[in-house]
Structures are given as structure tokens and as C-alpha cells.
Amino acid sequence: MRTCVPPQHGGKACEGPELQTKLCSMAACPVEGQWLEWGPWGPCSMSCANGTQQRSRKCSVAGPAWATCTGALTDTRECGNLECPATDGKWGPWNAWSLCSKTCDTGWQRRFRMCQATGTQGYPCEGTGEEVKPCSEKRCPAFHEMCRDEYVMLVMWKKAAAGEIIYNKCPPNASGSASRRCLLSAQGVAYWGLPSFARCISHEYRYLYLSLREHLAKGQRMLAGEGMSQVVRSLQELLARRTYYSGDLLFSVDILRNVTDTFKRATYVPSADDVQRFFQVVSFMVDAENKDKWDDAQQVSPGSVHLLRVVEDFIHLVGDALKAFQSSLIVTDNLVISIQREPVSAVSSDITFPMRGRRGMKDWVRYSEDRLFLPKEVLSLSSPGKPAASGTAGSLGRGRGPGTVPPGPGHSHQRLLPADPEESSSYFVIGAVLYRTLGLILPPPRPPLAVTSRVMTVTVRPPTQPLAEPLITVELSYIINVSGALGRDPGDAPARAVKGLSDGEVLCPDGRLNR
């Protein structure tokens, strides 16, 4: 339907119809359908006692039209089974204990469990669903038994009770964790102990270690060897600043170990400058100024003992590159090292160490009372098929092989280290080191032993022939407070009784004391 607007000013009227019609609702009208037969009853909703079950039916129609049926599509009825047996409820698992209500002076913790019923009878569960126990029964510390907040070495240490250890991030120039213990004086007053930085690694040392790994990744042997030279040079520069943590000392031991191993694998001969720098690094590390740092580091790892092994390996790396009868002497402020190579068939002379008259020798070495005498008769190879012998002279401890007395930590000693028993070598490498201060930083020996600060080590490879006569002589500085018979472990050499040593007394490899 539409409406015509009347014409104006003599215009024409609208043309065409005013109303238009069309067909609609062309779909077929629904017809009444018929229900088909009911389906079978479904299972009962309960396995015991009263429940319900259902059945359903379908609506059907003939022809193309769609149908609607009047009535319910489903039918429900009650179903009865045997009476369920009586069952008790079952407790579920306990949940976790709650936090303690107090940090001291006795608080309480609680935990709960839920009753899980398995039937309609026997509920609720027997017993309780809650448990309570006391916690934090220690007495709250008094004010004088608390360490106060303190800002030390760029680290804020929060207050703590006596006996507690507080952990913190390392200072900004390092990574890792630092720790500090709150101690209690004899008067019952709390005070802070020294911070421990044994697990702190300065960023510069960590970067140096990463550069070492980059050099290790280089395929060419020469490049890897030259890279190790640069690492040692950089490590020497870092240690010369004397601004490092105890953790840096332990990390430096690992760096030196990797440098030594890389030199070996690359078959790269360290230059004279490389050797001097390597031992200068060791000299910086064992300086007496680092005693407190090494004491701190020993809580994490016996790094000073590991350093001794690295030095011995590097000595043999240098000695293998020497020519026959050639020797090398390195002198620093804290250690003097002698390395020489002797043909097995013609050992030239007895070995006396240290040689105090050599030019450039430090006064602390020139006037040292420690002396090693190694006769050339000792330098003969082990017989084929016999196990390699290792031994020590000049130490106080328990033996680990025929004619040996290995050292306890901090004891003056001479070491004959075993090499591969199957190795046949045409020369010996003999290295001797006299440490000025190493005894101060090694782990303390077992009481009642007490030693001077100097430590002497000698290493010979390949292993020497065990001798019936004790020919090796070590003269030790004055040692006090040595008493008692030494114990014996399974597999050890016979136990030896050793008395105190005074000036001029000599301890031989078999444990006998000569004057």
C-alpha cells in the first residue's frame, strides 16, 4: 500500500495501483503426528536402595510434512534394589601443616582432612578432622641477643638472632650469594661475624672465564694456546689489583686448571713469559694477605690443596718442553720453583734444593732452614710390571704405600707422584717448590700437630724405582708440638711413631728420624 501526494500548480495525478498483493507462507502446515512405541527402561540410577529409571519414545508422521506430537517424550519411574550394606565414612589425606602462629615462644600449627563417605550409612567418619601441634618453641631472643641491621661492604644485613645465618646477594660488582652469622659473645651479647664471600664471583673474573671458554672452542691448536697466554696475562693483572673476594681465589684455581689442561691438549709450549706469569699468579694467590680469604674459602672447597695439584701439573708441562739436562728457575715473592729434565740413562748429579747462592734469589729463600737432598741414585725407573710407587718425605702423617709417609695438610713434604705405570719414558722431570706462606692458608693439620708456614714440595715423573735404603733427605724448619704414635688405616704402610723435630733433625722416607 502507498499514498499519493496531491499534484500542485496543474500537475498530473499519481498513476498506477495504490495497493499491491503477493503470496506468502508457502510452507506446508504441520500435521498431527503419532507416538511410536515406548523404548525399553534404562538402568536404575542406584546400585542399591531406591533410585529412578527412564524410557523414551519417538514422534512419527507420514509424508513430507513435519509433525508434532502431544504428550511427554520421556517417562520416569522409581526402581527398587536390595538394601545397601552399612559402610563407614573414609578419611581423605591430611593437607599440609599451616604456618606457625609465632616465630618464637611457642606457637601452633594446624592441618585438616575431609571425611569421604562411601555410602548412605555410617557417616560421619570416626575420629577428628583437625590436628594441632606446637611449633617455634625456642625462646624469643632478648634485645641484647639480636644482631642489629648493619650495612657492610655494600650489603645490608638485616637483624638476626644469635646463631642464625643470613644470606644476601653479593655486592653489585659480583654474582652469587654472601652469608653472615650472628654470634654470641661470652658475655651473652650478640654481634656480627665476618661476612663470607666464598660464593661471590666478581664480574671481571667471570668474564675472564667466559673468554677462556671461547678460546677452548677454537679449532686450531695454536690459537687455543695463544688464547691461554692471554688468559694468564689478564688473570695476573686482575690479581695484582688485590681487590677480589675469596670466591675469586677459588675461581682462579679453576681458571689455572683449565689453562694447564688446554696447554696439554693443544700441545702448545708455554713461553718463558707464560711460565713466569703463571707462577706470579700463584704467588699473588698464596700471599699472606689472603689468609683470611682462604680461611673463608675453605668453608666451600679446599682450594689451596687443589692449587698445589695444578702447580704440579704445570711443572711437568713445562718440564716436558725442556731439553736434556736443561733446568729452569722461577723466583717470586712467595715461592721459588726449580724445574729440570734429566735423561733416565744419565742423571747428571744429585739434586739439592733450594740453591741459595743463585743470583736473584730472595732473602727468605737464601736464609731458609728447609732443604731437600735427592741423590741421583733415586732416579731410576720402576721395573716393568711393578706398580708405580708414590711417596713423601719430610711430612708427619700416615703412609699410603711402601716406604711412604704422605703429608697431612700444612706439612712440609716431598712428593713422588705416580705416572701411568705402562708409560715408558726416556727422561725424568723433577720439579721442586718452596712456598713461603702456603702453610698459613692450607687447611689446619690434625691436632696435636703444629708446623711452620713454609711448605716444600717435590714431584718426579715417571715413577721411580722403590729403594731399600732411605736416601732422600729433607731438613725441616723448627716444628713444635708433635707427639704420639701415628694411626694406621687399612692398606697403609706400617704405623710409625714420630717425635718432635728440632733444628738439624731429618725425617727419612721410612719414618726414621736422623740427626
MARVEX-529366 format. One record per residue (C-alpha): residue number from 1; x, y, z. Coordinates in steps of 0.02 Angstrom, whole numbers. Layout:
residues N
PT seq     px     py     pz
PT NUM      X      Y      Z
...
end
This chain:
residues 515
PT seq     px     py     pz
PT   1      0      0      0
PT   2     60    175    -43
PT   3     -7    354    -32
PT   4    -10    481   -175
PT   5     39    660   -138
PT   6    -88    778   -225
PT   7    -21    870   -377
PT   8      7   1058   -371
PT   9     10   1201   -496
PT  10    -82   1098   -627
PT  11     20    940   -614
PT  12    -42    763   -654
PT  13   -115    642   -527
PT  14    -21    483   -475
PT  15    -30    337   -596
PT  16    -36    152   -550
PT  17   -118     49   -411
PT  18   -120    108   -233
PT  19   -121    -73   -162
PT  20    -11   -223   -213
PT  21    -32   -408   -158
PT  22     83   -562   -164
PT  23     83   -743   -100
PT  24    165   -788     69
PT  25    184   -937    192
PT  26    211  -1064     55
PT  27    274  -1198    175
PT  28    161  -1344    217
PT  29     62  -1331    377
PT  30    111  -1454    515
PT  31      6  -1606    539
PT  32    -32  -1706    694
PT  33     99  -1843    720
PT  34     84  -2010    808
PT  35    193  -2078    950
PT  36    286  -2238    917
PT  37    300  -2373   1049
PT  38    397  -2336   1209
PT  39    577  -2397   1213
PT  40    645  -2511   1350
PT  41    676  -2447   1526
PT  42    852  -2386   1561
PT  43    961  -2444   1708
PT  44    920  -2394   1884
PT  45   1013  -2240   1946
PT  46   1066  -2330   2107
PT  47   1153  -2496   2126
PT  48   1067  -2520   2293
PT  49    917  -2443   2383
PT  50    785  -2339   2289
PT  51    827  -2250   2127
PT  52    745  -2199   1961
PT  53    748  -2261   1783
PT  54    686  -2186   1619
PT  55    620  -2236   1449
PT  56    584  -2132   1291
PT  57    480  -2137   1129
PT  58    484  -2055    956
PT  59    356  -1949    860
PT  60    314  -2009    683
PT  61    218  -1935    532
PT  62    182  -1995    355
PT  63    228  -1891    202
PT  64    342  -1740    180
PT  65    258  -1632    313
PT  66    334  -1615    485
PT  67    238  -1673    637
PT  68    211  -1626    816
PT  69    152  -1750    945
PT  70     59  -1707   1101
PT  71    124  -1784   1262
PT  72    287  -1822   1354
PT  73    444  -1878   1264
PT  74    514  -1972   1417
PT  75    439  -2073   1558
PT  76    516  -2095   1733
PT  77    479  -2219   1871
PT  78    555  -2273   2035
PT  79    659  -2431   2042
PT  80    699  -2535   2196
PT  81    852  -2642   2231
PT  82    922  -2737   2378
PT  83    957  -2632   2531
PT  84   1132  -2558   2531
PT  85   1254  -2631   2660
PT  86   1305  -2517   2802
PT  87   1476  -2432   2772
PT  88   1577  -2309   2871
PT  89   1646  -2149   2800
PT  90   1829  -2144   2744
PT  91   1950  -2005   2789
PT  92   2041  -1918   2649
PT  93   2227  -1872   2662
PT  94   2290  -1737   2780
PT  95   2329  -1572   2700
PT  96   2492  -1479   2736
PT  97   2528  -1402   2905
PT  98   2487  -1218   2917
PT  99   2621  -1088   2954
PT 100   2665  -1069   3137
PT 101   2565   -937   3226
PT 102   2726   -870   3307
PT 103   2910   -864   3264
PT 104   2963   -899   3443
PT 105   2894   -927   3619
PT 106   2784  -1074   3561
PT 107   2652  -1055   3427
PT 108   2531  -1177   3345
PT 109   2512  -1265   3180
PT 110   2354  -1345   3112
PT 111   2308  -1465   2975
PT 112   2142  -1537   2914
PT 113   2068  -1686   2823
PT 114   1899  -1716   2743
PT 115   1779  -1859   2776
PT 116   1741  -1952   2616
PT 117   1580  -2057   2641
PT 118   1563  -2211   2532
PT 119   1381  -2248   2570
PT 120   1222  -2180   2642
PT 121   1252  -2254   2813
PT 122   1400  -2250   2932
PT 123   1428  -2064   2906
PT 124   1514  -1965   2981
PT 125   1692  -2037   2995
PT 126   1758  -2086   3164
PT 127   1895  -1977   3236
PT 128   1939  -1795   3210
PT 129   1968  -1697   3052
PT 130   2090  -1574   3133
PT 131   2262  -1591   3213
PT 132   2358  -1461   3311
PT 133   2541  -1464   3365
PT 134   2658  -1339   3449
PT 135   2795  -1254   3349
PT 136   2932  -1122   3370
PT 137   2959  -1174   3549
PT 138   3126  -1085   3563
PT 139   3132   -935   3674
PT 140   3120   -767   3590
PT 141   3291   -684   3597
PT 142   3312   -533   3708
PT 143   3363   -368   3632
PT 144   3546   -396   3675
PT 145   3538   -567   3590
PT 146   3495   -491   3421
PT 147   3615   -426   3291
PT 148   3554   -260   3225
PT 149   3537   -203   3045
PT 150   3708   -164   2975
PT 151   3773   -101   2808
PT 152   3943   -179   2771
PT 153   4036   -195   2606
PT 154   3891   -131   2502
PT 155   3772   -260   2578
PT 156   3630   -228   2702
PT 157   3623   -364   2835
PT 158   3452   -372   2918
PT 159   3435   -405   3104
PT 160   3450   -586   3159
PT 161   3454   -687   3320
PT 162   3617   -760   3385
PT 163   3658   -922   3295
PT 164   3565   -879   3135
PT 165   3648   -866   2964
PT 166   3585   -730   2848
PT 167   3604   -746   2659
PT 168   3613   -599   2541
PT 169   3655   -555   2364
PT 170   3838   -519   2331
PT 171   3894   -337   2310
PT 172   3847   -256   2144
PT 173   4015   -298   2063
PT 174   3992   -486   2089
PT 175   3866   -626   2068
PT 176   3821   -766   2187
PT 177   3771   -763   2370
PT 178   3854   -696   2526
PT 179   3820   -755   2703
PT 180   3849   -693   2880
PT 181   3820   -772   3050
PT 182   3756   -684   3206
PT 183   3867   -741   3350
PT 184   3851   -732   3540
PT 185   3995   -672   3649
PT 186   4046   -750   3813
PT 187   3950   -610   3899
PT 188   3790   -658   3806
PT 189   3790   -510   3686
PT 190   3755   -539   3502
PT 191   3874   -475   3370
PT 192   3900   -499   3183
PT 193   4037   -615   3122
PT 194   4138   -577   2966
PT 195   4039   -590   2802
PT 196   4079   -740   2693
PT 197   4106   -706   2509
PT 198   4166   -881   2463
PT 199   4020   -898   2341
PT 200   4041   -724   2264
PT 201   4125   -711   2093
PT 202   4173   -539   2029
PT 203   4106   -497   1857
PT 204   4283   -472   1788
PT 205   4335   -647   1840
PT 206   4176   -722   1767
PT 207   4205   -629   1604
PT 208   4383   -696   1600
PT 209   4316   -873   1622
PT 210   4195   -846   1478
PT 211   4337   -786   1368
PT 212   4432   -944   1416
PT 213   4286  -1049   1354
PT 214   4288   -952   1190
PT 215   4472   -994   1167
PT 216   4434  -1177   1205
PT 217   4307  -1176   1063
PT 218   4440  -1128    936
PT 219   4484  -1273    825
PT 220   4665  -1226    790
PT 221   4788  -1281    922
PT 222   4899  -1128    904
PT 223   4752  -1010    928
PT 224   4696  -1103   1085
PT 225   4872  -1096   1158
PT 226   4891   -911   1122
PT 227   4721   -883   1199
PT 228   4780   -965   1361
PT 229   4929   -847   1364
PT 230   4809   -701   1357
PT 231   4702   -776   1495
PT 232   4852   -794   1612
PT 233   4907   -616   1573
PT 234   4734   -549   1613
PT 235   4722   -651   1773
PT 236   4889   -582   1831
PT 237   4827   -405   1802
PT 238   4667   -438   1900
PT 239   4757   -515   2049
PT 240   4887   -376   2051
PT 241   4747   -254   2098
PT 242   4719   -352   2260
PT 243   4532   -313   2255
PT 244   4448   -482   2248
PT 245   4336   -595   2351
PT 246   4376   -764   2425
PT 247   4264   -840   2291
PT 248   4377   -761   2159
PT 249   4526   -858   2229
PT 250   4432  -1023   2210
PT 251   4377   -970   2036
PT 252   4558   -928   1991
PT 253   4610  -1106   2037
PT 254   4483  -1171   1910
PT 255   4548  -1048   1779
PT 256   4728  -1107   1805
PT 257   4672  -1289   1795
PT 258   4585  -1257   1629
PT 259   4735  -1162   1563
PT 260   4852  -1307   1607
PT 261   4736  -1436   1529
PT 262   4718  -1332   1371
PT 263   4906  -1311   1352
PT 264   4919  -1501   1362
PT 265   4782  -1537   1235
PT 266   4845  -1405   1113
PT 267   5025  -1470   1128
PT 268   5071  -1287   1146
PT 269   5236  -1249   1232
PT 270   5214  -1103   1353
PT 271   5340   -965   1328
PT 272   5458   -907   1465
PT 273   5343   -759   1494
PT 274   5192   -877   1507
PT 275   5282   -980   1640
PT 276   5337   -827   1738
PT 277   5160   -754   1734
PT 278   5082   -920   1785
PT 279   5189   -934   1942
PT 280   5169   -748   1977
PT 281   4981   -777   1980
PT 282   5007   -918   2105
PT 283   5121   -805   2208
PT 284   4985   -672   2217
PT 285   4857   -803   2268
PT 286   4960   -876   2412
PT 287   5012   -707   2481
PT 288   4996   -692   2670
PT 289   4871   -551   2646
PT 290   4748   -681   2582
PT 291   4748   -788   2739
PT 292   4576   -729   2793
PT 293   4508   -752   2617
PT 294   4575   -931   2608
PT 295   4504   -969   2781
PT 296   4336   -910   2713
PT 297   4356  -1009   2551
PT 298   4396  -1171   2645
PT 299   4214  -1175   2700
PT 300   4165  -1208   2520
PT 301   4314  -1301   2445
PT 302   4494  -1346   2492
PT 303   4553  -1230   2354
PT 304   4732  -1212   2419
PT 305   4754  -1401   2411
PT 306   4686  -1403   2233
PT 307   4806  -1263   2189
PT 308   4953  -1374   2239
PT 309   4897  -1506   2114
PT 310   4877  -1379   1974
PT 311   5053  -1314   2007
PT 312   5124  -1490   1999
PT 313   5037  -1524   1832
PT 314   5101  -1360   1760
PT 315   5278  -1401   1818
PT 316   5276  -1561   1716
PT 317   5200  -1471   1567
PT 318   5349  -1352   1571
PT 319   5475  -1490   1606
PT 320   5417  -1594   1458
PT 321   5464  -1449   1344
PT 322   5642  -1431   1412
PT 323   5793  -1507   1329
PT 324   5900  -1641   1411
PT 325   5998  -1578   1562
PT 326   5908  -1411   1546
PT 327   5836  -1327   1702
PT 328   5725  -1178   1739
PT 329   5720  -1073   1897
PT 330   5575   -956   1936
PT 331   5581   -842   2088
PT 332   5436   -738   2154
PT 333   5397   -653   2319
PT 334   5308   -806   2390
PT 335   5379   -958   2302
PT 336   5535  -1021   2214
PT 337   5521  -1158   2083
PT 338   5655  -1268   2007
PT 339   5613  -1375   1854
PT 340   5739  -1487   1767
PT 341   5742  -1628   1643
PT 342   5862  -1773   1663
PT 343   5886  -1921   1544
PT 344   5845  -2085   1629
PT 345   6007  -2163   1570
PT 346   6120  -2022   1630
PT 347   6058  -1922   1778
PT 348   6194  -1792   1793
PT 349   6204  -1754   1978
PT 350   6120  -1754   2147
PT 351   5982  -1627   2172
PT 352   5993  -1501   2312
PT 353   5851  -1378   2334
PT 354   5840  -1234   2356
PT 355   6006  -1172   2283
PT 356   6028  -1023   2397
PT 357   6177   -948   2306
PT 358   6089   -922   2139
PT 359   6081   -745   2075
PT 360   5914   -661   2104
PT 361   5869   -774   2250
PT 362   5758   -693   2380
PT 363   5824   -672   2557
PT 364   5686   -778   2631
PT 365   5749   -922   2523
PT 366   5934   -887   2546
PT 367   5919   -900   2734
PT 368   5787  -1036   2740
PT 369   5821  -1187   2850
PT 370   5716  -1301   2738
PT 371   5821  -1408   2621
PT 372   5794  -1558   2509
PT 373   5931  -1678   2454
PT 374   5884  -1801   2315
PT 375   6029  -1915   2264
PT 376   6037  -1964   2082
PT 377   6029  -2148   2132
PT 378   5846  -2123   2173
PT 379   5808  -2079   1992
PT 380   5785  -2250   1914
PT 381   5627  -2313   1831
PT 382   5510  -2439   1909
PT 383   5530  -2615   1846
PT 384   5406  -2670   1711
PT 385   5250  -2749   1783
PT 386   5275  -2671   1954
PT 387   5151  -2544   2017
PT 388   5204  -2363   2016
PT 389   5263  -2303   2185
PT 390   5217  -2139   2263
PT 391   5298  -2070   2416
PT 392   5327  -1925   2531
PT 393   5467  -1872   2645
PT 394   5477  -1734   2770
PT 395   5295  -1747   2822
PT 396   5204  -1806   2976
PT 397   5057  -1919   2936
PT 398   5005  -2092   2882
PT 399   5083  -2187   2737
PT 400   4989  -2243   2583
PT 401   5116  -2356   2500
PT 402   5280  -2448   2527
PT 403   5408  -2335   2609
PT 404   5299  -2180   2605
PT 405   5236  -2051   2728
PT 406   5107  -1940   2639
PT 407   5076  -1770   2716
PT 408   4928  -1702   2809
PT 409   4876  -1527   2756
PT 410   5002  -1395   2805
PT 411   5152  -1511   2824
PT 412   5320  -1491   2738
PT 413   5334  -1632   2614
PT 414   5419  -1707   2462
PT 415   5307  -1796   2338
PT 416   5348  -1929   2211
PT 417   5189  -1929   2109
PT 418   5140  -2085   2011
PT 419   5127  -2077   1823
PT 420   5049  -2205   1708
PT 421   5126  -2374   1755
PT 422   5127  -2425   1572
PT 423   5218  -2267   1518
PT 424   5397  -2290   1458
PT 425   5492  -2126   1464
PT 426   5671  -2083   1420
PT 427   5685  -1939   1543
PT 428   5633  -1879   1714
PT 429   5552  -1712   1751
PT 430   5595  -1654   1926
PT 431   5506  -1504   1998
PT 432   5535  -1430   2170
PT 433   5439  -1287   2250
PT 434   5470  -1197   2414
PT 435   5317  -1097   2468
PT 436   5345   -952   2584
PT 437   5169   -935   2653
PT 438   5068  -1085   2594
PT 439   5066  -1163   2766
PT 440   4966  -1014   2827
PT 441   4823  -1044   2706
PT 442   4815  -1233   2695
PT 443   4679  -1318   2798
PT 444   4746  -1341   2976
PT 445   4826  -1510   3015
PT 446   4751  -1630   3138
PT 447   4800  -1593   3318
PT 448   4918  -1608   3406
PT 449   5023  -1558   3254
PT 450   5087  -1382   3229
PT 451   5200  -1329   3085
PT 452   5291  -1177   3017
PT 453   5217  -1080   2873
PT 454   5332  -1146   2737
PT 455   5289  -1297   2632
PT 456   5411  -1387   2517
PT 457   5350  -1499   2376
PT 458   5445  -1605   2251
PT 459   5367  -1701   2108
PT 460   5455  -1829   1997
PT 461   5380  -1911   1844
PT 462   5382  -2050   1786
PT 463   5382  -2151   1949
PT 464   5549  -2201   2022
PT 465   5609  -2372   2075
PT 466   5570  -2407   2260
PT 467   5733  -2417   2356
PT 468   5777  -2520   2507
PT 469   5882  -2380   2582
PT 470   5809  -2212   2631
PT 471   5918  -2097   2528
PT 472   5805  -1945   2514
PT 473   5838  -1815   2648
PT 474   5726  -1671   2699
PT 475   5785  -1547   2828
PT 476   5640  -1456   2907
PT 477   5625  -1292   2996
PT 478   5584  -1299   3181
PT 479   5421  -1394   3212
PT 480   5340  -1397   3382
PT 481   5205  -1494   3474
PT 482   5224  -1658   3379
PT 483   5188  -1811   3486
PT 484   5107  -1981   3491
PT 485   5107  -2133   3380
PT 486   5026  -2112   3211
PT 487   4872  -2216   3172
PT 488   4852  -2343   3037
PT 489   4721  -2365   2903
PT 490   4688  -2523   2803
PT 491   4812  -2530   2660
PT 492   4928  -2403   2740
PT 493   5112  -2429   2771
PT 494   5161  -2487   2945
PT 495   5117  -2360   3079
PT 496   5262  -2253   3135
PT 497   5299  -2163   3297
PT 498   5371  -1991   3264
PT 499   5440  -1874   3397
PT 500   5458  -1686   3389
PT 501   5585  -1618   3265
PT 502   5708  -1483   3312
PT 503   5843  -1392   3213
PT 504   5955  -1510   3116
PT 505   5844  -1664   3131
PT 506   5795  -1758   2973
PT 507   5642  -1864   2938
PT 508   5677  -2001   2808
PT 509   5551  -2087   2692
PT 510   5542  -2240   2803
PT 511   5491  -2132   2950
PT 512   5658  -2145   3043
PT 513   5725  -1988   3124
PT 514   5909  -1949   3090
PT 515   6017  -1815   3169
end
